[in-house]
Amino acid sequence: MSRQPTVGRDTFAPYAPGSDAAHVEDGVTSRARREIDWRLLLLGVMTVSAVYVAWHLGRGWVAHDEGTLGQSAERLLQGELPHRDFDEIYSGGLTYLNAAAFRLLGTTLFSLRVVLFAVFLAWVPAVFYVASRLVRPVTAAAITLLCVVWSLPNYPAPLPSWYNLFLATFGVAALFRWLEDRRVRWLFAAGVAGGLSLTVKVIGLYYVAGVLLFLVHQEQEQSGRVPGTTERRASAYGLFTTASLVVFAAALVLLVRRQLYLAELIQFVLPGAILAALLIHGEWVRGALPSRARFVELGRLLVPFLSGVALPVAVFLVPFIRSGAVGALVNDVFLLSTKRFGTAAYRMLSPWSMLGLVPFAVMTWYARRVAGRLRWWHVAALAGALAAYLVAAGSVPVLYRIVWYGLRALLPVLVLLGGLALSRPRPADAASPLLRAQTMLLLSVSALFTLVQFPFSAPIYFCYVAPLVVLCTVALLRYAPPMARAVPALGVGFLTAFAVFRVNTSLLFGMGVLFVPYPPTASIGVPRAGLRIPDHEATMYHVAVTMLQQHARGGYTWASPDCPEIYFLSGLRNPTRSLFDFFDDPTGRTPRILAALTRHDVTAVVLNRFPQFSPHVADDLVTAIEERYPYGADVGKFQVRWR
């Protein structure tokens, strides 16, 4: 009779080096001795991640993304202040980091990616740490690599959303540590991560909001465990938290009101609302301490965290306070940015796409059904089927999309299942006392951070939250009934291979729709680039920038609409405050632009004939440009004009 593989939840058993849980039952041979040393595993994961991401680091771009980052940093180095002197489209903290990168590494787009790569290398151990608190080190290594391939290799541009993801993970790791030793410094560190995230991009608020939900849950749990807890309801505290959570859920609805469709409600409102409902339910069905004691306890949790949030924000505000530009900062971050909703928007997938979850559900059902009687040929057959699917997904778009549809629909379902799991004590909670808090933390942060996909829900934006979805799944599998561990292992292997062969190697604009192999690349041939992009784009930009530099005198040009990369690649300055035209005030725009061209004696300009977001240049301005700059040449989507 053949020996069956070990079945159960062993793969998802917690592991803490040096803890009592690391020893087997017989008390003679420790599991720690039979485990591969976690330090060696982490070193291996770091090495593989570094080599793999470095291989992708200099490839590809979205021109206006790179141009925005480069031009903003360069304008800062030229003495201009974000928001006051030009329309910084993010908070501005990343612009300071990018300017430092230019100073230290040289003024090229690749310098910005080097800094991003350094932060990524710090992020990998944070992911491994969080995963290792939920599963064994070998499994944590596999989970970390899965998170890696679904993140930066897909689009290694140094955009703020990557930094927001990394900082959110750092914060989660700090809070995992706080759950273990309860030292206030870890709450403060988690707050600092949130504050830094806010200075990078305002969506750092989503992480902060997620942590606040978690801390409310922590107070609730601690209040229910304190000796002397009675069945008497803490009415004042209960009413306060209930009202706050109702306002929180209403705020989610208001946030998506400009795209108030069923898909957006499911993806962006439902997860947060479920967790709010869970907290309200827990507030009124449990016994609790008196309200005063509960408010004090909540304050003990919130003060160090919010102090950490406030510190980097306060430092960031110093130059704006000194120059009287706080109003401009607030206007750009909270008001000007809302103009994107009507211009730079991308609808979430239809609710019907949630049918992509069916294959995931079938695999889960299969893993439970064969628990205890899995044979080697079951594993071989499933591995062969998944390999065949991977190959077919390269040429059959519907198979490719099913994977994407399932993954993108996963988080609301995870939060729903998590809410049910946390609604009452479970056997898994007794086996691992921290599991309940760890799961709530991951669910809370993920449920809010998924809003990074709003209002531009393009497939690449899912990659900014995908690692958190992976970690949530790992935590919730701890609550699942026993299953054949080979099945989730094969699932992890398939999703890793899918990312490597069907996502990392495809064009960004085909992502999530069909597999489009990345075309041959070439250097732009401009000293400030340092990237390899599709060769037809490289040729176009090389010719356009070279031609512009030949005819531009005086150090200025004007490039419009939505092509900030022209300024950066050419090294010529922007005579206006705009990076994207749809942010500009349309009132009196034509005379304002013409006056700027005259004031700076601009001798050559570039017109983008196919802008992605902003409307085309107004007819009266085009006419004036053609009169002022009578000579011109078309170069791809650009028209270079000069006098």
Order of alpha helices (4+ residues) and beta strands (2+ residues): alpha-alpha-alpha-alpha-alpha-alpha-alpha-alpha-alpha-alpha-alpha-alpha-alpha-alpha-alpha-alpha-alpha-alpha-alpha-alpha-alpha-alpha-alpha-beta-beta-alpha-beta-alpha-alpha-beta-alpha-beta-beta
